[in-house]
């Protein structure tokens, strides 16, 4: 039995183990949702919602091998974010005060601020990608999912995921190159 | 079984290498992505943790393999009833008694003996290069079988999918495969294997160089490298080739046309959906070809993950054992194109008949049915009854095919017309059905609430077909001469009448107040009734909640020949996004087609015109949020042979005013001559009458429209600006959105920060009006857009920014495609480009929704 399997099956029986699972996976869920949604406040709502679904469903989860829990978790996350966008159509302007914290909070204030500005810029570039690529990129980098899991969540072919991922990174690079040229 | 080294691997490696290379060059970007990682605030993390732990409920028992037991025992019956009810919502009114029996045994008439067919028995027309390698055939005896499935099985399959595979299968994925209905098919021979690359490449090479682009019924046959979704097929040195390791793998990436053309080349054809399903189920009622429990050793699907995650792509043919008919891979491996067009309501339609013989699906459609599931899909999709669909010209790396030799399919197969349910309003009213000498009338499910139903007919006109009336009860029902037949009250009665040859006459069914007549079908014996299927563009309505959606069928036809019932009926109205039941729509057919109020100048070539409104009133759609995309599909049955129709126009109404809408470009259809005239007026329960609306002018026939849109709105854009034209009567409603640039890629897409799309191109290129519209703004803007032209189209505005020069004037009516200016770089612009917007009620929408011929920016 793998560690992962052990951890997940333990989490289905013991609250302490579940807490550990939560602590292990929360940062990725949070980062993924934050990139998709942007605002700190909405991110927290959606993240809570996701974990409530997880706790409601974990006893029925069946371990299917390495990565299957993550795939299941992010399938829930993906659908929750999709639901959020379905209800929330107007894209609100994002101010610095809405931006979630990045890395540790003990950075000097000015550095924290410049990080946030950097985050806003990166997110803006990500938003300029096609919706599909946004989904794939964020699932990959913030969710830490394997291509095959992304493919399963988005009902795509794995090769399509890989090619989208390449193109998304390429596009982002271009954005930054463009930015550098202009400044 | 032989499991050679999977050849998908090199391909996957290539991709991984490419990704890695990409990652090397893109490392800075990747670092940035990793570096800027938002973290949950501590307080949030703790609060959520506390909340979760309060709700924590440990699993009651240790994990044990829960083997799904089929079909019904494990399922909570109340749950099933509720879910069944949900599934049945879409099939209201259907009460074919057999469909109530879950999993009726199939008639045991069908058997099969695999009879490999050798090359010498092949028709001489088959190309020599293909003769030797055609797949063997297995003979499938025809007969009656129960096609499709029932809600309980769908529930059980979804539950298996969720519990066993942790997948998010949904009930509505199975909606189109219910109800189960009896289908009789003729004997046929089916290929025992999915068509392999070896076979398909021989076909391509027989077609000749580059014919893969257009050699299959005039369409593309297959995607080959270097097309998108890199295929493994190469075209080198004048030959289509593939790595030898792939030769015995099923071909994928073929279009439906490519599949059918291959079959035709060897004097075969694609199986119909019914043939395919029967061959897969082998006369049994199992969900999978081997039984009711999925077994990963018998079919290649995407499950279980452990066994399949390292591989992508299909397995070599004969990697899994054949089914009882000797057919390989009827579940999984690659999904298979079949003959039929897809229609979600197909089974519902068929279930209204006692039995369907050799069904071939709808006569037209947008998507073809795909069967059997694949390496890329869950076992749920590999169920023998499951239906998938795909546009015929959209190949996929999980779709292949196999051929059959069987009864030729007559492409102009008859379909029937059907009307909506009729509830007669007040006093006794007669429903009149004018008949010709070749008509059969099937009045199914006459729901008698009142005292009696009277049926009148001319001499010898009507004869009861007792054997088809398998219903709750039916009283003697026979009409002789002009006498009157009577059906005594029963809760539900199915009446099937055959009208024998007679002079055109009229069948009158008289109903008492409160009686209703559901699903009257009129079946012409001639095979000449052509339904026309049209799908609207995506429509999106504006900020206010809509109160009604109306779809209009506009019919143009010679003014002196307008029949009383040009449009016989409108059927299968579907809303693809909302997936609402088609029965929620009601057809209100307008009575007078020769309304003199039509502006005659707007109707081409001496044609008359009418709009037939179909309405969906407020309470149906009040729960729809603004900005919901809607797409409506209409299947229209037209009566006569000279109709030219423009379809469909859809308008979203609020307080009687249009707040959104779209029509397709003008389409012409020539229909075969028929002498049939069918329904007169039917009024649906609760429907309001709709008066005839004015015809929206055709672009090319328009002389000078009044300048008002149909609903008389006045619009203004950027008031106070120098270029503003002030208050202008809104331009005509939209007919068609074209491309503002004849070339030039879209370089920047629509986003929250960029309310339009950018086209790149050389300075001076002509920028064209995307649609007929009235100039609202023409001048230099103060807000950074440089030279701007804005056009009004009903509730929409199209906007062209950064123009080098402006070629239109205030108030001018511009035709679609007319130049409005030239591409430039005025205003805040970093280089020559066109910034193009479409706004609805002032709010920008993504123009790519309207200009579907453009690709998303890469």
Interface residues (C-beta under 8 A of the other chain):
Chain A: X9 X12 X13 X14 X15 X18 X19 X22 X23 X26 X27 X30 X31 X34 X35 X40 X43 X44 X47 X48 X51 X52 X55 X56 X58 X59 X60 X61 X62 X63 X64 X65 X68 X72 X75 X79 X89 X91 X99 X100 X101 X102 X103 X104 X105 X115 X118 X119 X122 X124 X127 X128 X130 X137 X141 X142 X148 X152 X157 X158 X159 X160 X162 X163 X165 X166 X167 X169 X170 X171 X172 X173 X176 X182
Chain B: X11 X12 X15 X16 X18 X19 X22 X23 X25 X26 X28 X29 X30 X32 X33 X34 X36 X37 X38 X39 X40 X41 X42 X44 X45 X48 X49 X51 X52 X53 X55 X56 X57 X58 X59 X60 X63 X163 X164 X165 X166 X167 X168 X229 X230 X302 X304 X305 X306 X309 X312 X376 X396 X397 X398 X625 X626 X627 X748 X749 X751 X752 X753 X754 X830 X856 X857 X858
